[in-house]
Amino acid sequence: MSGSETPRGRPAAIAFILVTVVMDVLAFGIVVPVLPKLIEHFQHGDTALAAETYGVFATAWALMQFLFSPVLGVLSDQYGRRRVLLISLTGLGLDYVLMALAPNVLWLFVGRVLSGITAATYATAAAYIADITPPERRAASFGYVGAAWGAGFVFGPAIGGLLGGIDPRLPFWAAAGLTLANACYGWAVLPESLPESLRTRFSWRRANPLGALLLIRARKGLAGLFTMQVLRRVAHYSLPSVFVLYAGYRYGWDSTRVGLTLAFIGVCTAIVQGALVGPAVRRLGERRAALIGLASETISYAMYALAPTGAWFLCAIPFGALAGLYSAAADSLLSKRVSPSEQGQLQGAGSSLMGLVGLIGPGLFTFTFATAISPAAGHAVILPGAPFLVAALMTAASLSIAFKVARPLPAPVT
């Protein structure tokens, strides 16, 4: 297929994007259970030092996402989605090979930095979905992407834990194999989605993180929508940042119960985004779907914070999964505010902002949790659910902004 053809609705193309998301999250999840242990091994079993080092790894990964997501997005606006996506996937697979062979913590860190660059594929994948999906169907398509993410989140850590029990480097080889196999599949089946006539020249002004954000100022409604997105995304970090510690501290859960709960979260997320988003957006419209999703997420955080037992905590999870209505609707609203030639820049700017949020969110909630339960702080009442109350306030603020800004606009001028 020539670069000028746009594969609207091509099943193989859509399937590849969904498989790409699953493989990316699966490969990332496979590594999560073993990376801290491998760092600890390189540092002679010093757990405290390993924890500090792992924090540096996480920050470096998020920083690379912040810096390079807009670069890949703008590159895809000039050279097409296919080329950028497949080169990134190939680089990511080879990077997992590097980490599998890393002889010391320095090389492992180099691999993690490179993975932060090459894993910034979501922006290009989202731009591809926007290219090939009519505006009225984008929310449902973004919902399928969310379902694919949920599926990868369910199985990745479980597979990584099993493989890591055999050999701590085996999960890296598995991640490399999955990613490279997906890249080969893409070279065979993925057509280009962005016609030559809609491409724009690369410029560092658009590709650097601050320059990419100029698009937000230039398009009506984007600033409000991104403010809504940032508040909600910061809140989203509360669960992955403190859940393990919170569940052990408050409910006495062991690692098995924590793992099963994470799997339950992933299953609920996949069900909502795969089965409910499309019908809900068609019936309710993007605005109301986004509002319901944010309201449900606010309720879930409040329930997480106040749940007196583990059973009550589990009851809150379906409310949190309904946030998928918001995610898909918000992505669709954003994509409709820019022209086809700016989809890569838009998704790159969004991913860059989310990378910046990734530098802030984990520290905010772990600090809040530590302060809330510390006897040294002299609290009259110990409040371990404080991080989730902060998250509830953030999603409530996002909801109040959404009432004003989450409205469809006329199609942008191309």
C-alpha positions as a LaTeX table, in Angstrom:
\begin{tabular}{lrrr}
\hline
Residue & $x$ (\AA) & $y$ (\AA) & $z$ (\AA) \\
\hline
Met1 & 0.00 & 0.00 & 0.00 \\
Ser2 & 1.35 & 3.41 & $-0.89$ \\
Gly3 & 1.90 & 6.12 & 1.68 \\
Ser4 & $-0.96$ & 8.14 & 0.23 \\
Glu5 & $-3.61$ & 5.59 & 1.08 \\
Thr6 & $-5.46$ & 5.83 & 4.35 \\
Pro7 & $-6.64$ & 2.48 & 5.71 \\
Arg8 & $-9.88$ & 3.64 & 7.30 \\
Gly9 & $-11.35$ & 0.77 & 9.24 \\
Arg10 & $-8.71$ & $-1.74$ & 8.05 \\
Pro11 & $-9.18$ & $-4.61$ & 10.53 \\
Ala12 & $-5.54$ & $-5.73$ & 10.31 \\
Ala13 & $-4.30$ & $-2.19$ & 11.05 \\
Ile14 & $-6.60$ & $-1.72$ & 14.04 \\
Ala15 & $-5.74$ & $-5.20$ & 15.32 \\
Phe16 & $-2.04$ & $-4.39$ & 15.08 \\
Ile17 & $-2.42$ & $-1.19$ & 17.11 \\
Leu18 & $-4.37$ & $-3.05$ & 19.80 \\
Val19 & $-1.77$ & $-5.85$ & 19.83 \\
Thr20 & 0.96 & $-3.20$ & 20.06 \\
Val21 & $-0.62$ & $-1.71$ & 23.17 \\
Val22 & $-1.10$ & $-5.14$ & 24.73 \\
Met23 & 2.50 & $-6.14$ & 23.95 \\
Asp24 & 3.92 & $-2.84$ & 25.23 \\
Val25 & 2.05 & $-3.07$ & 28.53 \\
Leu26 & 2.63 & $-6.82$ & 28.79 \\
Ala27 & 6.36 & $-6.43$ & 28.19 \\
Phe28 & 6.51 & $-3.53$ & 30.67 \\
Gly29 & 4.53 & $-5.52$ & 33.23 \\
Ile30 & 6.68 & $-8.62$ & 32.78 \\
Val31 & 9.74 & $-6.62$ & 33.83 \\
Val32 & 8.15 & $-4.84$ & 36.82 \\
Pro33 & 8.32 & $-7.72$ & 39.35 \\
Val34 & 12.00 & $-8.50$ & 38.65 \\
Leu35 & 13.68 & $-5.17$ & 37.93 \\
Pro36 & 13.95 & $-4.11$ & 41.61 \\
Lys37 & 15.29 & $-7.55$ & 42.52 \\
Leu38 & 17.89 & $-7.43$ & 39.76 \\
Ile39 & 19.00 & $-4.00$ & 40.97 \\
Glu40 & 19.21 & $-5.41$ & 44.51 \\
His41 & 21.35 & $-8.30$ & 43.20 \\
Phe42 & 23.77 & $-5.89$ & 41.52 \\
Gln43 & 24.01 & $-3.92$ & 44.79 \\
His44 & 24.91 & $-6.95$ & 46.89 \\
Gly45 & 21.54 & $-7.34$ & 48.59 \\
Asp46 & 21.37 & $-3.81$ & 50.01 \\
Thr47 & 17.59 & $-3.32$ & 49.94 \\
Ala48 & 17.62 & 0.32 & 51.05 \\
Leu49 & 20.15 & 1.27 & 48.38 \\
Ala50 & 18.21 & $-0.76$ & 45.80 \\
Ala51 & 15.02 & 1.13 & 46.68 \\
Glu52 & 16.76 & 4.46 & 46.18 \\
Thr53 & 18.27 & 3.29 & 42.89 \\
Tyr54 & 14.92 & 2.02 & 41.65 \\
Gly55 & 13.46 & 5.45 & 42.37 \\
Val56 & 16.17 & 6.98 & 40.14 \\
Phe57 & 15.30 & 4.43 & 37.43 \\
Ala58 & 11.59 & 5.33 & 37.60 \\
Thr59 & 12.30 & 9.07 & 37.48 \\
Ala60 & 14.68 & 8.68 & 34.52 \\
Trp61 & 12.09 & 6.61 & 32.62 \\
Ala62 & 9.38 & 9.24 & 33.18 \\
Leu63 & 11.80 & 12.03 & 32.18 \\
Met64 & 12.57 & 10.30 & 28.89 \\
Gln65 & 8.84 & 9.97 & 28.22 \\
Phe66 & 8.45 & 13.70 & 28.89 \\
Leu67 & 11.29 & 14.65 & 26.56 \\
Phe68 & 10.81 & 12.23 & 23.68 \\
Ser69 & 7.05 & 11.68 & 23.36 \\
Pro70 & 6.60 & 14.98 & 21.46 \\
Val71 & 9.65 & 14.20 & 19.30 \\
Leu72 & 8.17 & 10.89 & 18.15 \\
Gly73 & 4.77 & 12.48 & 17.68 \\
Val74 & 6.12 & 15.25 & 15.42 \\
Leu75 & 8.35 & 12.78 & 13.56 \\
Ser76 & 5.23 & 10.75 & 12.80 \\
Asp77 & 3.54 & 13.89 & 11.44 \\
Gln78 & 6.37 & 14.20 & 8.87 \\
Tyr79 & 7.41 & 10.62 & 8.10 \\
Gly80 & 4.15 & 8.80 & 8.80 \\
Arg81 & 2.93 & 6.71 & 11.70 \\
Arg82 & 4.06 & 3.33 & 10.35 \\
Arg83 & 7.77 & 4.09 & 10.10 \\
Val84 & 8.04 & 5.75 & 13.52 \\
Leu85 & 5.96 & 3.10 & 15.25 \\
Leu86 & 7.86 & 0.13 & 13.82 \\
Ile87 & 11.33 & 1.64 & 14.37 \\
Ser88 & 10.36 & 2.42 & 17.98 \\
Leu89 & 9.12 & $-1.13$ & 18.55 \\
Thr90 & 12.29 & $-2.60$ & 17.08 \\
Gly91 & 14.42 & $-0.34$ & 19.27 \\
Leu92 & 12.40 & $-1.27$ & 22.35 \\
Gly93 & 12.84 & $-4.98$ & 21.68 \\
Leu94 & 16.59 & $-4.60$ & 21.26 \\
Asp95 & 16.69 & $-2.53$ & 24.45 \\
Tyr96 & 15.13 & $-5.41$ & 26.40 \\
Val97 & 17.94 & $-7.60$ & 25.03 \\
Leu98 & 20.45 & $-5.06$ & 26.36 \\
Met99 & 18.85 & $-5.20$ & 29.82 \\
Ala100 & 18.79 & $-9.01$ & 29.73 \\
Leu101 & 22.56 & $-8.99$ & 29.12 \\
Ala102 & 23.42 & $-6.06$ & 31.43 \\
Pro103 & 26.51 & $-6.97$ & 33.48 \\
Asn104 & 26.01 & $-4.28$ & 36.12 \\
Val105 & 23.58 & $-1.64$ & 37.37 \\
Leu106 & 25.03 & 1.08 & 35.11 \\
Trp107 & 24.22 & $-0.85$ & 31.94 \\
Leu108 & 20.81 & $-1.71$ & 33.36 \\
Phe109 & 20.23 & 2.02 & 33.90 \\
Val110 & 21.31 & 2.78 & 30.33 \\
Gly111 & 18.79 & 0.21 & 29.14 \\
Arg112 & 16.05 & 1.75 & 31.25 \\
Val113 & 16.77 & 5.21 & 29.85 \\
Leu114 & 16.65 & 3.86 & 26.29 \\
Ser115 & 13.38 & 2.06 & 27.03 \\
Gly116 & 11.89 & 5.35 & 28.22 \\
Ile117 & 12.70 & 6.78 & 24.78 \\
Thr118 & 11.65 & 3.86 & 22.62 \\
Ala119 & 8.56 & 3.03 & 24.70 \\
Ala120 & 7.04 & 6.41 & 23.90 \\
Thr121 & 4.93 & 4.68 & 21.23 \\
Tyr122 & 1.51 & 5.40 & 22.70 \\
Ala123 & 1.42 & 8.87 & 21.14 \\
Thr124 & 2.02 & 7.45 & 17.66 \\
Ala125 & $-0.44$ & 4.60 & 18.21 \\
Ala126 & $-3.12$ & 7.04 & 19.35 \\
Ala127 & $-2.44$ & 9.28 & 16.35 \\
Tyr128 & $-2.82$ & 6.22 & 14.10 \\
Ile129 & $-6.21$ & 5.46 & 15.66 \\
Ala130 & $-7.29$ & 9.06 & 15.08 \\
Asp131 & $-6.14$ & 8.83 & 11.45 \\
Ile132 & $-8.11$ & 5.70 & 10.58 \\
Thr133 & $-11.26$ & 6.20 & 12.68 \\
Pro134 & $-14.10$ & 8.57 & 11.78 \\
Pro135 & $-14.67$ & 11.23 & 14.49 \\
Glu136 & $-17.97$ & 9.73 & 15.61 \\
Arg137 & $-16.29$ & 6.37 & 16.35 \\
Arg138 & $-13.08$ & 7.57 & 17.99 \\
Ala139 & $-14.30$ & 7.25 & 21.58 \\
Ala140 & $-15.11$ & 3.56 & 21.03 \\
Ser141 & $-11.73$ & 2.99 & 19.35 \\
Phe142 & $-9.87$ & 4.68 & 22.20 \\
Gly143 & $-11.93$ & 2.48 & 24.51 \\
Tyr144 & $-10.57$ & $-0.61$ & 22.78 \\
Val145 & $-7.06$ & 0.75 & 23.30 \\
Gly146 & $-7.85$ & 1.11 & 27.01 \\
Ala147 & $-9.14$ & $-2.46$ & 27.09 \\
Ala148 & $-5.93$ & $-3.65$ & 25.46 \\
Trp149 & $-3.96$ & $-1.78$ & 28.13 \\
Gly150 & $-6.02$ & $-3.46$ & 30.84 \\
Ala151 & $-5.39$ & $-6.90$ & 29.37 \\
Gly152 & $-1.63$ & $-6.30$ & 29.34 \\
Phe153 & $-1.78$ & $-5.01$ & 32.91 \\
Val154 & $-3.57$ & $-8.17$ & 34.09 \\
Phe155 & $-1.18$ & $-10.72$ & 32.61 \\
Gly156 & 2.18 & $-8.91$ & 32.50 \\
Pro157 & 3.14 & $-8.89$ & 36.20 \\
Ala158 & 1.83 & $-12.43$ & 36.69 \\
Ile159 & 3.93 & $-13.77$ & 33.80 \\
Gly160 & 6.93 & $-11.76$ & 34.95 \\
Gly161 & 6.66 & $-13.16$ & 38.46 \\
Leu162 & 6.51 & $-16.74$ & 37.18 \\
Leu163 & 9.42 & $-16.30$ & 34.77 \\
Gly164 & 11.46 & $-14.41$ & 37.35 \\
Gly165 & 11.14 & $-17.37$ & 39.69 \\
Ile166 & 13.01 & $-19.42$ & 37.11 \\
Asp167 & 15.66 & $-16.83$ & 36.25 \\
Pro168 & 15.63 & $-13.07$ & 36.99 \\
Arg169 & 16.78 & $-12.31$ & 33.44 \\
Leu170 & 14.20 & $-14.51$ & 31.73 \\
Pro171 & 11.42 & $-11.85$ & 31.85 \\
Phe172 & 13.65 & $-9.45$ & 29.89 \\
Trp173 & 14.16 & $-12.07$ & 27.19 \\
Ala174 & 10.41 & $-12.70$ & 27.10 \\
Ala175 & 9.71 & $-8.97$ & 26.80 \\
Ala176 & 12.27 & $-8.72$ & 23.98 \\
Gly177 & 10.75 & $-11.67$ & 22.12 \\
Leu178 & 7.20 & $-10.33$ & 22.39 \\
Thr179 & 8.16 & $-6.82$ & 21.28 \\
Leu180 & 10.32 & $-7.93$ & 18.33 \\
Ala181 & 7.68 & $-10.43$ & 17.20 \\
Asn182 & 5.13 & $-7.62$ & 17.24 \\
Ala183 & 7.47 & $-5.41$ & 15.20 \\
Cys184 & 7.87 & $-8.16$ & 12.60 \\
Tyr185 & 4.10 & $-8.59$ & 12.47 \\
Gly186 & 3.75 & $-4.85$ & 11.92 \\
Trp187 & 6.27 & $-4.75$ & 9.07 \\
Ala188 & 4.11 & $-7.37$ & 7.34 \\
Val189 & 0.57 & $-6.05$ & 7.90 \\
Leu190 & 0.59 & $-2.39$ & 8.93 \\
Pro191 & $-0.26$ & 0.14 & 6.20 \\
Glu192 & 0.50 & 3.84 & 6.49 \\
Ser193 & $-2.36$ & 5.91 & 7.91 \\
Leu194 & $-1.24$ & 9.49 & 7.18 \\
Pro195 & $-1.40$ & 10.58 & 3.52 \\
Glu196 & 1.54 & 12.52 & 2.08 \\
Ser197 & $-0.73$ & 15.51 & 1.50 \\
Leu198 & $-1.45$ & 15.87 & 5.24 \\
Arg199 & 2.13 & 15.62 & 6.49 \\
Thr200 & 4.03 & 18.52 & 8.05 \\
Arg201 & 7.74 & 19.20 & 8.21 \\
Phe202 & 9.63 & 18.37 & 11.38 \\
Ser203 & 10.69 & 21.32 & 13.54 \\
Trp204 & 12.33 & 21.43 & 16.94 \\
Arg205 & 9.95 & 24.21 & 17.92 \\
Arg206 & 7.07 & 21.73 & 17.73 \\
Ala207 & 9.06 & 18.71 & 18.93 \\
Asn208 & 10.60 & 19.97 & 22.16 \\
Pro209 & 8.30 & 19.53 & 25.18 \\
Leu210 & 7.67 & 23.24 & 25.68 \\
Gly211 & 7.26 & 23.88 & 21.96 \\
Ala212 & 4.83 & 20.99 & 21.65 \\
Leu213 & 2.69 & 22.58 & 24.33 \\
Leu214 & 2.27 & 25.68 & 22.13 \\
Leu215 & $-0.34$ & 23.67 & 20.25 \\
Ile216 & $-2.40$ & 23.61 & 23.44 \\
Arg217 & $-2.49$ & 27.40 & 23.51 \\
Ala218 & $-3.15$ & 27.69 & 19.80 \\
Arg219 & $-6.31$ & 25.58 & 19.64 \\
Lys220 & $-9.52$ & 26.62 & 21.32 \\
Gly221 & $-10.54$ & 24.37 & 24.19 \\
Leu222 & $-7.30$ & 22.40 & 24.46 \\
Ala223 & $-5.97$ & 24.22 & 27.54 \\
Gly224 & $-9.06$ & 23.46 & 29.58 \\
Leu225 & $-9.15$ & 19.84 & 28.45 \\
Phe226 & $-5.49$ & 19.32 & 29.24 \\
Thr227 & $-5.90$ & 20.93 & 32.67 \\
Met228 & $-8.70$ & 18.45 & 33.30 \\
Gln229 & $-6.46$ & 15.64 & 32.05 \\
Val230 & $-3.47$ & 16.59 & 34.21 \\
Leu231 & $-5.49$ & 16.77 & 37.43 \\
Arg232 & $-7.09$ & 13.43 & 36.74 \\
Arg233 & $-3.80$ & 11.83 & 35.73 \\
Val234 & $-2.00$ & 12.98 & 38.89 \\
Ala235 & $-4.84$ & 11.45 & 40.92 \\
His236 & $-4.46$ & 8.23 & 38.95 \\
Tyr237 & $-0.96$ & 7.74 & 40.38 \\
Ser238 & $-2.36$ & 7.34 & 43.90 \\
Leu239 & $-3.28$ & 3.67 & 43.43 \\
Pro240 & $-0.03$ & 2.34 & 41.89 \\
Ser241 & 2.07 & 4.48 & 44.23 \\
Val242 & 0.67 & 3.42 & 47.61 \\
Phe243 & $-1.73$ & 0.51 & 47.12 \\
Val244 & 0.69 & $-2.26$ & 48.09 \\
Leu245 & 1.79 & $-0.46$ & 51.25 \\
Tyr246 & $-1.74$ & 0.72 & 52.06 \\
Ala247 & $-3.30$ & $-2.75$ & 51.69 \\
Gly248 & $-0.66$ & $-4.33$ & 53.90 \\
Tyr249 & $-0.82$ & $-1.59$ & 56.53 \\
Arg250 & $-4.61$ & $-1.29$ & 56.75 \\
Tyr251 & $-5.93$ & $-4.73$ & 55.82 \\
Gly252 & $-2.95$ & $-7.00$ & 56.43 \\
Trp253 & $-3.01$ & $-8.30$ & 52.85 \\
Asp254 & $-0.15$ & $-10.48$ & 51.61 \\
Ser255 & 1.41 & $-10.35$ & 48.16 \\
Thr256 & $-0.97$ & $-12.99$ & 46.79 \\
Arg257 & $-4.07$ & $-11.02$ & 47.72 \\
Val258 & $-2.49$ & $-7.83$ & 46.42 \\
Gly259 & $-1.71$ & $-9.52$ & 43.10 \\
Leu260 & $-5.25$ & $-10.89$ & 42.76 \\
Thr261 & $-6.67$ & $-7.46$ & 43.50 \\
Leu262 & $-4.49$ & $-5.88$ & 40.81 \\
Ala263 & $-5.72$ & $-8.54$ & 38.39 \\
Phe264 & $-9.32$ & $-7.73$ & 39.38 \\
Ile265 & $-8.66$ & $-4.06$ & 38.64 \\
Gly266 & $-7.28$ & $-4.99$ & 35.23 \\
Val267 & $-10.25$ & $-7.23$ & 34.41 \\
Cys268 & $-12.76$ & $-4.53$ & 35.38 \\
Thr269 & $-10.86$ & $-1.97$ & 33.33 \\
Ala270 & $-10.79$ & $-4.24$ & 30.27 \\
Ile271 & $-14.53$ & $-4.98$ & 30.55 \\
Val272 & $-15.51$ & $-1.32$ & 30.81 \\
Gln273 & $-13.26$ & $-0.07$ & 28.03 \\
Gly274 & $-13.81$ & $-3.01$ & 25.72 \\
Ala275 & $-17.56$ & $-3.53$ & 26.13 \\
Leu276 & $-19.16$ & $-0.42$ & 27.66 \\
Val277 & $-17.38$ & 2.61 & 26.26 \\
Gly278 & $-18.68$ & 2.40 & 22.68 \\
Pro279 & $-22.38$ & 1.89 & 23.57 \\
Ala280 & $-22.20$ & 4.43 & 26.42 \\
Val281 & $-20.68$ & 7.18 & 24.27 \\
Arg282 & $-23.16$ & 6.54 & 21.46 \\
Arg283 & $-26.07$ & 6.72 & 23.90 \\
Leu284 & $-24.86$ & 9.49 & 26.22 \\
Gly285 & $-22.47$ & 11.51 & 24.06 \\
Glu286 & $-18.85$ & 12.26 & 24.87 \\
Arg287 & $-19.58$ & 15.05 & 27.35 \\
Arg288 & $-21.90$ & 13.06 & 29.59 \\
Ala289 & $-19.72$ & 9.94 & 29.35 \\
Ala290 & $-16.71$ & 11.98 & 30.51 \\
Leu291 & $-18.67$ & 13.49 & 33.41 \\
Ile292 & $-19.99$ & 10.12 & 34.56 \\
Gly293 & $-16.51$ & 8.63 & 34.36 \\
Leu294 & $-14.98$ & 11.39 & 36.48 \\
Ala295 & $-17.81$ & 11.26 & 39.03 \\
Ser296 & $-17.41$ & 7.49 & 39.36 \\
Glu297 & $-13.67$ & 7.82 & 39.80 \\
Thr298 & $-14.12$ & 10.43 & 42.52 \\
Ile299 & $-16.48$ & 8.08 & 44.36 \\
Ser300 & $-14.00$ & 5.22 & 44.05 \\
Tyr301 & $-11.13$ & 7.23 & 45.57 \\
Ala302 & $-13.31$ & 8.32 & 48.48 \\
Met303 & $-14.31$ & 4.69 & 49.04 \\
Tyr304 & $-10.67$ & 3.54 & 48.88 \\
Ala305 & $-9.77$ & 6.12 & 51.52 \\
Leu306 & $-12.62$ & 5.33 & 53.91 \\
Ala307 & $-13.14$ & 1.58 & 53.36 \\
Pro308 & $-12.96$ & $-0.02$ & 56.85 \\
Thr309 & $-12.35$ & $-3.52$ & 55.46 \\
Gly310 & $-10.79$ & $-5.11$ & 52.39 \\
Ala311 & $-14.24$ & $-6.16$ & 51.18 \\
Trp312 & $-15.36$ & $-2.54$ & 51.05 \\
Phe313 & $-12.19$ & $-1.67$ & 49.16 \\
Leu314 & $-13.00$ & $-4.33$ & 46.56 \\
Cys315 & $-16.52$ & $-2.88$ & 46.17 \\
Ala316 & $-14.96$ & 0.42 & 45.09 \\
Ile317 & $-12.99$ & $-1.09$ & 42.21 \\
Pro318 & $-15.89$ & $-1.23$ & 39.69 \\
Phe319 & $-16.54$ & 2.48 & 40.30 \\
Gly320 & $-12.88$ & 3.15 & 39.53 \\
Ala321 & $-13.11$ & 1.08 & 36.34 \\
Leu322 & $-15.96$ & 3.29 & 35.11 \\
Ala323 & $-13.33$ & 6.02 & 34.78 \\
Gly324 & $-12.69$ & 4.34 & 31.43 \\
Leu325 & $-15.76$ & 6.19 & 30.14 \\
Tyr326 & $-13.92$ & 9.43 & 30.84 \\
Ser327 & $-10.59$ & 8.35 & 29.35 \\
Ala328 & $-11.95$ & 7.34 & 25.96 \\
Ala329 & $-14.36$ & 10.29 & 25.71 \\
Ala330 & $-11.65$ & 12.80 & 26.68 \\
Asp331 & $-9.18$ & 11.35 & 24.15 \\
Ser332 & $-11.85$ & 11.64 & 21.46 \\
Leu333 & $-12.69$ & 15.24 & 22.41 \\
Leu334 & $-9.03$ & 16.19 & 22.26 \\
Ser335 & $-8.44$ & 14.53 & 18.89 \\
Lys336 & $-11.31$ & 16.49 & 17.33 \\
Arg337 & $-9.76$ & 19.85 & 18.20 \\
Val338 & $-6.80$ & 19.55 & 15.83 \\
Ser339 & $-6.34$ & 18.82 & 12.13 \\
Pro340 & $-5.20$ & 15.41 & 10.81 \\
Ser341 & $-1.69$ & 16.75 & 10.24 \\
Glu342 & $-1.41$ & 17.72 & 13.93 \\
Gln343 & $-2.56$ & 14.44 & 15.50 \\
Gly344 & 1.00 & 13.29 & 16.17 \\
Gln345 & 1.93 & 16.61 & 17.76 \\
Leu346 & $-1.23$ & 16.53 & 19.89 \\
Gln347 & $-0.61$ & 13.00 & 21.13 \\
Gly348 & 3.06 & 13.78 & 21.69 \\
Ala349 & 2.20 & 16.86 & 23.75 \\
Gly350 & $-0.27$ & 14.80 & 25.76 \\
Ser351 & 2.21 & 11.99 & 26.40 \\
Ser352 & 4.87 & 14.53 & 27.32 \\
Leu353 & 2.54 & 16.10 & 29.89 \\
Met354 & 1.76 & 12.66 & 31.28 \\
Gly355 & 5.50 & 12.00 & 31.54 \\
Leu356 & 5.86 & 15.20 & 33.55 \\
Val357 & 2.99 & 14.08 & 35.77 \\
Gly358 & 4.87 & 10.80 & 36.24 \\
Leu359 & 7.71 & 12.78 & 37.81 \\
Ile360 & 5.33 & 14.38 & 40.32 \\
Gly361 & 2.54 & 11.94 & 41.14 \\
Pro362 & 4.35 & 9.01 & 42.82 \\
Gly363 & 6.33 & 11.21 & 45.19 \\
Leu364 & 3.26 & 13.25 & 46.12 \\
Phe365 & 1.23 & 10.23 & 47.20 \\
Thr366 & 4.01 & 8.26 & 48.89 \\
Phe367 & 4.93 & 11.37 & 50.90 \\
Thr368 & 1.27 & 11.94 & 51.82 \\
Phe369 & 0.92 & 8.31 & 52.93 \\
Ala370 & 4.13 & 8.36 & 54.96 \\
Thr371 & 3.15 & 11.61 & 56.67 \\
Ala372 & $-0.41$ & 10.42 & 57.38 \\
Ile373 & 0.70 & 7.28 & 59.24 \\
Ser374 & 3.87 & 8.57 & 60.89 \\
Pro375 & 3.66 & 8.70 & 64.71 \\
Ala376 & 6.40 & 11.32 & 64.65 \\
Ala377 & 4.01 & 13.72 & 62.90 \\
Gly378 & 1.90 & 13.94 & 66.07 \\
His379 & $-1.47$ & 13.28 & 64.43 \\
Ala380 & $-4.54$ & 13.14 & 66.62 \\
Val381 & $-5.94$ & 10.63 & 64.09 \\
Ile382 & $-3.96$ & 8.25 & 61.89 \\
Leu383 & $-5.40$ & 8.49 & 58.38 \\
Pro384 & $-3.80$ & 5.95 & 56.02 \\
Gly385 & $-6.38$ & 6.76 & 53.33 \\
Ala386 & $-5.12$ & 10.34 & 53.01 \\
Pro387 & $-3.53$ & 9.78 & 49.56 \\
Phe388 & $-6.87$ & 8.64 & 48.16 \\
Leu389 & $-8.66$ & 11.61 & 49.69 \\
Val390 & $-6.16$ & 13.88 & 47.90 \\
Ala391 & $-6.86$ & 11.96 & 44.70 \\
Ala392 & $-10.63$ & 12.36 & 45.21 \\
Leu393 & $-10.20$ & 16.12 & 45.56 \\
Met394 & $-8.20$ & 16.21 & 42.33 \\
Thr395 & $-10.75$ & 14.24 & 40.32 \\
Ala396 & $-13.54$ & 16.39 & 41.81 \\
Ala397 & $-11.65$ & 19.47 & 40.58 \\
Ser398 & $-11.23$ & 17.82 & 37.17 \\
Leu399 & $-14.99$ & 17.13 & 37.14 \\
Ser400 & $-15.79$ & 20.77 & 37.86 \\
Ile401 & $-13.58$ & 21.84 & 34.94 \\
Ala402 & $-15.14$ & 19.20 & 32.69 \\
Phe403 & $-18.60$ & 20.71 & 33.16 \\
Lys404 & $-17.29$ & 23.80 & 31.35 \\
Val405 & $-14.79$ & 22.48 & 28.80 \\
Ala406 & $-15.91$ & 18.95 & 27.82 \\
Arg407 & $-18.05$ & 20.09 & 24.92 \\
Pro408 & $-17.75$ & 19.14 & 21.26 \\
Leu409 & $-16.43$ & 21.87 & 18.97 \\
Pro410 & $-16.71$ & 22.35 & 15.21 \\
Ala411 & $-14.07$ & 20.51 & 13.25 \\
Pro412 & $-10.76$ & 22.41 & 13.09 \\
Val413 & $-9.61$ & 24.17 & 9.95 \\
Thr414 & $-7.12$ & 21.96 & 8.11 \\
\hline
\end{tabular}
